[in-house]
Amino acid sequence: MSESDTLSKPSKFFGKDAREKFLVFAGDCELINEYLHLKSQGSVFVLLRYINSLLRSFGYVIFANNPISGFIIMVSILSADPTAGLAAVLCSTLSFLFALILKQDSLGNLNGFFGYNAVLLGTCTAGLLPRLYDSVSVDEPKFWLFLIFTTFVSVYVTSALANLFRYLGQHPIPCFLLPFNFLQYILIFCLLNNSVPPTVLSEHLLRAPGRADLVPSASPPSERYPPNAERTGEGLLPSRDELSRSADLANGTPSVVSELPLDEDRIPGNVSADTSANGQIVWNWGRVFSGTIVSASRVYGLDHVPASAFILLALMFYSPITTLFCYTGSVIATLLGTAFAARPEEVYDGLWGYNGFLCGGALAGFGFVLTVHSALLTFGAVLFSTVLQHCLTPMFSALDVPMFAVPFNLTAILFLFVTSDSEKALSRPANYTFPEKHRYEFNRRFRREFEGYPRRARVAETSTSKSDV
């Protein structure tokens, strides 16, 4: 079969011509971008570009650069948490406008490249932080002013990190969620500095962690500012009632001691429905399975099983390969989390699965062309990210801030520097699109080289025979 016959052979996924797109609307839906990119800057087409960028930015967070997938995810988030969803829409809209005004990459802006980190800033800041910190409220104007300013800065930070990682290795490396993580921590400390008295905040952040702080936990403690205690010039002290009660207990006052439970009536400490009498965790495997599902919404800072199911459905529409490896990564990380988690709720709530979810989608088929070797590398990266999360947990617990996607970012960027002697083992795509197209182009390239080898061999043999004559 000649090379021209190979290229014109009908493809199951790409139609009669290799230039046709995968199922037209699946994958990265490139036809829409090509159409909008070639049109003028008229008001109608600017509006269409904005809608395309807005929808893609919601899916871009989990590598689904598809407006239909993004629409499903956006509706899921709005249904699960309207405040977080509206904040995400606002941040994505502002990032599109800022990138347009600041003359950033127009094709990247059309793809939602400047908006996906802004989406996470919106969902996590408006949906997650008020649940973690009592002093953070969406009703305060300064909350939205800080969020808008951070969204503006995110355009520059995303552009800077993308250019930096483009030249670090032999192949371009995405900046993933690094802009979001970097700016979200700045935003947290700005909000806390403006909501909590500086003395209290500095004492809290700089105090030496106790034993309770060193217990591994993927989420911050539930107690938040302002605490229910008397505030004095020296800091936080117990109330008079607590001091008098402690003195009564120390002196053995009968009225107080009589209220204490008898030894035979006492229940071993920390015994719950998920903990046995000897302190061993008894896992509810049904809820563990639920944790593998809810990891999908945990990426967006939400804890909502129906939203997670629709997010997986949207990801399936974009790429079955990405869906398979994202969920497999979530399962592996969640199961490994059962060995590390201090509390079962951390596993049940998907806190140990979302970094594995992201690692699975970032490496298998997206960062590397899908092969046996890239699949093994992906599973190794998922294990590494979970262990890294376990190692970083005490530090983030002492700082009293969420970990977000720090383990995923460090792991994915590190493993994308891995190379191989064989190009067929770990092959990088020429352009980041979607796994099925990466695999198709990979097979076509090596098929062309394989079919061209006999022709080159015959030419070499003919030239050798002529020289002998």
C-alpha positions in Angstrom: 0.0 0.0 0.0 1.4 3.4 -1.0 1.7 6.4 1.3 -1.0 8.2 -0.5 -3.3 5.2 -0.1 -2.6 5.2 3.6 -3.4 8.8 4.1 -6.6 8.6 2.1 -7.8 5.4 3.8 -11.1 6.1 5.7 -10.6 6.5 9.5 -13.1 5.2 12.0 -12.8 8.4 14.0 -11.7 11.1 11.6 -13.8 10.4 8.5 -12.6 10.0 4.9 -9.8 12.6 5.3 -7.3 12.8 8.1 -7.9 16.6 8.3 -11.5 16.1 9.4 -12.1 16.4 13.1 -12.9 13.6 15.5 -16.7 13.3 15.5 -16.9 17.0 14.7 -18.1 18.1 18.1 -16.2 15.7 20.4 -12.6 16.1 21.4 -11.5 19.8 21.3 -14.2 20.8 18.9 -11.6 22.6 16.7 -14.0 23.5 13.9 -15.6 26.2 16.2 -12.3 27.7 17.0 -11.2 27.8 13.4 -14.4 29.5 12.3 -14.3 32.1 15.1 -10.6 32.8 14.8 -10.9 33.7 11.1 -13.8 36.1 11.6 -13.6 39.8 12.1 -13.6 41.5 15.5 -17.2 42.6 15.1 -19.4 42.8 18.2 -21.4 39.7 17.3 -18.3 37.6 16.8 -16.7 39.0 20.0 -19.8 37.8 21.9 -19.6 34.3 20.3 -15.9 34.2 21.1 -16.7 35.1 24.7 -19.3 32.4 25.0 -16.9 29.8 23.5 -14.1 30.9 25.8 -16.4 30.9 28.9 -17.6 27.3 28.3 -14.2 26.0 27.4 -12.7 27.5 30.6 -14.9 25.4 32.8 -13.8 22.2 31.0 -10.2 23.2 30.7 -9.7 22.7 34.4 -10.0 18.9 33.9 -8.4 19.0 30.4 -11.8 18.9 28.6 -11.2 21.8 26.1 -14.7 21.5 24.6 -17.6 24.0 24.9 -20.3 21.3 25.2 -18.4 19.6 28.1 -17.8 23.0 29.6 -21.5 23.8 29.5 -22.4 20.6 31.3 -19.8 21.3 34.0 -20.9 24.9 34.4 -24.5 23.9 34.8 -23.5 21.2 37.3 -21.5 23.7 39.4 -24.4 26.3 39.3 -26.8 23.6 40.5 -24.5 22.4 43.3 -23.5 25.8 44.6 -25.0 28.9 42.8 -22.7 31.4 44.6 -19.6 29.5 43.6 -20.9 29.0 40.0 -21.8 32.7 39.6 -18.4 33.7 41.0 -16.7 31.4 38.5 -18.7 32.9 35.6 -17.7 36.4 36.8 -14.0 35.5 37.0 -13.9 33.7 33.7 -15.7 36.7 32.0 -13.3 39.2 33.5 -10.3 37.1 32.5 -11.5 37.0 28.9 -12.0 40.8 28.9 -8.7 41.5 30.6 -6.8 39.2 28.1 -8.6 41.0 25.2 -7.7 44.5 26.5 -4.1 43.5 27.4 -3.5 42.0 23.9 -2.7 38.5 25.1 -2.7 35.5 22.9 -6.0 35.6 21.0 -6.2 31.9 20.2 -5.4 31.0 23.8 -8.1 33.4 25.0 -10.5 31.7 22.5 -9.6 28.3 24.0 -10.3 29.5 27.6 -6.6 29.3 28.4 -6.8 32.5 30.5 -10.1 31.6 32.1 -9.7 28.1 33.6 -7.5 29.3 36.5 -10.0 32.1 37.0 -12.8 29.6 37.2 -11.1 27.8 40.1 -10.4 31.2 41.8 -14.2 31.8 41.7 -15.4 28.4 42.8 -12.9 27.9 45.6 -12.9 31.5 46.9 -16.7 31.9 47.0 -17.7 28.2 47.6 -14.9 26.8 49.8 -13.3 29.6 51.8 -16.5 30.8 53.6 -17.0 27.2 54.8 -13.4 27.0 56.1 -13.1 30.5 57.6 -15.9 32.2 59.5 -14.2 35.6 59.0 -14.5 35.3 55.1 -17.9 36.3 53.9 -19.2 36.8 50.3 -21.5 39.6 51.6 -18.5 42.0 52.1 -17.6 44.3 49.2 -13.9 43.8 49.8 -14.3 40.1 49.2 -15.3 40.8 45.6 -12.7 43.5 45.2 -9.9 41.2 46.1 -11.3 38.5 43.9 -11.6 40.8 40.9 -8.0 42.1 41.4 -6.7 38.5 41.7 -8.5 37.6 38.4 -6.8 40.5 36.7 -3.4 39.4 37.9 -4.1 35.8 36.9 -4.0 36.8 33.2 -0.4 38.0 33.6 0.7 35.1 35.9 -0.8 32.5 33.5 1.0 34.0 30.5 4.3 34.3 32.4 4.2 30.7 33.7 3.2 29.3 30.3 6.1 31.1 28.7 8.5 29.9 31.4 7.5 26.2 31.1 7.5 26.4 27.3 11.3 26.7 27.3 12.3 24.6 30.3 12.4 21.2 28.7 12.8 19.5 25.3 9.1 19.8 24.8 6.6 22.5 26.0 5.2 21.7 29.4 1.8 23.1 30.5 1.6 25.3 33.6 -1.5 23.3 34.7 -3.0 24.8 37.9 0.1 26.6 39.2 -1.4 30.1 38.6 -4.5 29.2 40.6 -2.5 27.7 43.5 -0.1 30.7 43.7 -2.8 33.3 43.6 -5.3 31.5 45.8 -2.9 31.4 48.7 -2.2 35.1 48.3 -5.9 35.8 48.3 -6.5 33.7 51.4 -3.9 35.6 53.4 -5.2 38.9 52.1 -8.7 38.1 53.2 -7.5 36.8 56.6 -5.3 39.8 57.2 -8.3 42.1 56.5 -10.7 40.1 58.6 -8.7 38.9 61.6 -6.8 41.2 64.0 -3.1 41.0 63.1 -2.0 39.9 66.6 -4.3 36.9 66.4 -3.3 36.0 62.8 0.4 36.2 63.5 0.1 34.1 66.7 -1.9 31.5 64.8 0.4 31.2 61.8 3.7 31.4 63.8 2.9 29.3 66.8 4.6 26.0 67.2 2.3 23.2 66.1 1.1 20.8 68.8 0.5 17.1 68.5 -3.1 17.7 67.3 -1.8 19.9 64.4 0.6 17.2 63.2 -2.2 14.7 62.6 -2.4 14.2 58.8 -5.4 15.9 57.5 -6.2 17.0 53.9 -8.6 19.7 55.1 -8.1 22.5 57.6 -9.6 22.3 61.1 -13.3 23.3 61.4 -12.7 25.9 64.1 -12.3 29.3 62.6 -12.0 32.9 63.5 -13.3 34.7 65.6 -13.1 32.0 68.3 -15.5 32.0 71.2 -13.1 33.2 73.9 -12.3 36.4 75.7 -9.8 38.6 73.8 -7.3 40.5 75.9 -4.4 42.6 75.1 -2.1 39.6 75.4 -4.1 37.4 73.1 -6.8 34.7 73.7 -7.4 33.5 77.2 -10.1 31.1 78.7 -13.2 32.7 80.2 -13.7 33.1 83.9 -16.2 30.3 84.0 -13.7 27.9 82.4 -11.0 28.9 84.9 -13.4 28.5 87.9 -14.5 25.1 86.6 -10.9 24.0 86.2 -10.2 25.1 89.8 -13.2 23.2 91.1 -12.1 20.0 89.3 -8.6 20.4 90.7 -9.9 20.9 94.2 -12.3 18.0 93.8 -15.5 20.0 94.6 -18.3 17.5 95.1 -20.9 19.4 93.1 -18.6 19.1 90.1 -17.1 15.7 90.6 -20.6 14.2 91.0 -21.4 15.3 87.4 -18.5 13.3 86.0 -19.3 9.9 84.4 -18.3 6.7 86.3 -15.5 4.6 84.9 -17.7 1.8 84.0 -20.0 4.1 82.0 -17.2 5.7 80.0 -16.8 4.8 76.3 -13.3 4.6 74.8 -12.2 7.9 73.3 -12.6 8.7 69.6 -14.9 5.7 69.0 -17.3 6.5 66.2 -19.3 4.5 63.7 -16.1 4.2 61.7 -13.8 3.4 64.5 -13.6 0.1 66.5 -13.0 -0.1 70.2 -9.3 -0.7 69.7 -8.9 2.4 67.7 -8.8 0.8 64.2 -10.7 2.4 61.4 -13.6 0.3 60.1 -14.0 1.4 56.5 -17.4 1.8 54.9 -16.5 0.7 51.4 -19.7 2.0 49.9 -18.7 5.5 51.0 -15.1 4.9 49.9 -16.6 4.2 46.4 -18.6 7.5 46.7 -15.3 9.2 47.5 -13.8 8.1 44.2 -16.8 9.7 42.4 -16.9 13.0 44.4 -13.2 13.6 43.7 -14.3 15.0 40.3 -16.2 17.9 42.0 -13.5 18.3 44.6 -11.3 19.6 41.8 -13.6 22.6 41.8 -13.7 22.9 45.6 -17.2 21.3 45.8 -18.5 18.2 47.6 -21.5 17.1 45.5 -22.0 13.6 44.2 -24.6 14.5 41.4 -22.3 17.3 40.2 -19.4 14.8 40.1 -21.4 12.4 38.0 -22.3 15.1 35.5 -18.6 16.2 35.4 -17.6 12.7 34.5 -20.3 12.6 31.9 -19.0 15.8 30.4 -15.4 14.4 30.4 -16.7 11.3 28.7 -18.1 13.4 25.9 -14.7 15.0 25.5 -12.5 11.9 25.6 -13.2 8.4 26.9 -9.5 7.8 27.4 -9.2 10.9 29.6 -12.3 9.8 31.6 -10.9 6.3 32.1 -7.5 7.5 33.4 -8.9 10.3 35.5 -11.3 7.9 37.3 -8.6 5.2 37.6 -6.3 7.8 39.2 -9.0 8.7 41.6 -9.6 5.1 42.6 -5.9 4.4 43.1 -5.4 7.6 45.1 -8.5 7.0 47.2 -7.5 3.4 48.1 -4.0 4.5 49.0 -5.5 7.3 51.1 -7.2 4.7 53.3 -3.7 3.9 54.6 -2.8 7.5 55.2 -6.0 9.3 56.3 -6.4 10.2 59.9 -10.2 10.4 59.6 -12.4 8.3 57.3 -14.4 11.4 56.3 -11.3 12.7 54.4 -11.5 9.6 52.1 -15.3 9.6 51.9 -15.3 13.3 50.9 -12.9 12.8 48.0 -10.0 14.7 49.6 -7.6 11.9 48.8 -8.7 11.3 45.3 -8.8 14.6 43.4 -5.0 14.9 43.0 -4.9 11.4 41.5 -7.9 12.3 39.3 -5.9 15.2 37.9 -2.6 13.3 37.5 -4.4 10.5 35.6 -5.9 12.9 33.0 -2.7 15.1 32.7 -0.3 12.3 31.8 -2.0 9.4 30.1 -3.0 10.5 26.6 -2.7 14.3 27.2 0.9 14.9 28.2 2.1 11.7 26.6 0.7 9.7 23.7 -1.1 6.7 25.2 1.2 3.6 25.2 1.8 0.9 27.7 4.8 2.8 29.0 3.0 6.1 29.4 0.1 4.3 31.2 2.6 2.7 33.7 4.2 6.2 34.2 0.8 7.6 34.9 0.0 5.0 37.6 3.4 5.7 39.2 2.7 9.4 39.1 -0.7 8.9 40.8 1.0 6.9 43.6 3.7 9.5 44.0 1.2 12.4 44.2 -0.8 10.6 46.9 2.4 10.0 49.0 3.4 13.6 48.4 0.0 14.7 49.7 0.6 12.6 52.8 4.0 14.2 53.4 2.8 17.8 52.8 -0.3 17.4 55.0 1.3 18.3 58.4 2.8 21.5 56.9 -0.5 22.7 55.5 -2.4 21.7 58.6 0.0 23.8 60.7 -0.6 26.8 58.4 -4.3 26.1 58.5 -4.8 26.4 54.8 -6.2 23.9 52.2 -3.7 21.9 50.1 -5.6 22.5 46.9 -3.8 20.9 43.9 -0.2 21.4 45.0 0.7 17.6 44.9 -0.8 17.3 41.4 1.1 20.3 40.0 4.5 19.2 41.4 4.0 15.6 40.3 2.7 16.3 36.8 5.4 18.8 36.0 8.1 16.5 37.4 6.9 13.4 35.5 6.6 15.3 32.2 10.4 15.7 32.2 10.7 11.9 32.0 12.2 10.7 28.7 12.9 7.3 27.1 15.5 5.9 24.6 12.6 4.7 22.4 10.3 7.3 21.0 7.5 4.7 20.8 7.6 4.2 24.6 7.2 7.8 25.8 6.2 10.0 22.9 5.1 13.6 23.4 2.4 15.1 21.1 3.4 17.9 18.7 0.4 20.0 19.9 -1.8 19.4 23.0 -5.3 18.4 21.7 -7.0 15.3 23.0 -5.7 11.7 23.5 -7.6 10.0 20.7 -6.1 12.5 18.2 -2.7 12.1 19.7 -2.8 8.4 19.3 -4.1 8.6 15.7 -1.3 10.9 14.7 1.2 8.8 16.5 0.1 5.6 14.6 0.0 7.5 11.3 3.5 8.8 11.7 5.1 5.4 12.5 3.0 3.6 9.8 4.4 6.1 7.3 7.9 5.4 8.5 7.4 1.7 8.4 5.9 1.7 4.9 8.7 3.9 3.6 11.4 1.6 4.9 11.0 -1.1 2.1 11.1 1.6 -0.6 14.3 3.0 0.8 15.8 -0.5 1.1 15.0 -1.2 -2.6 16.5 2.1 -3.7 19.7 1.3 -1.7 19.8 -2.2 -3.1 19.5 -0.9 -6.7 22.2 1.7 -6.3 24.5 -1.0 -4.8 24.0 -3.4 -7.7 24.6 -0.6 -10.2 27.8 0.3 -8.5 29.0 -3.3 -8.6 28.4 -3.4 -12.4 
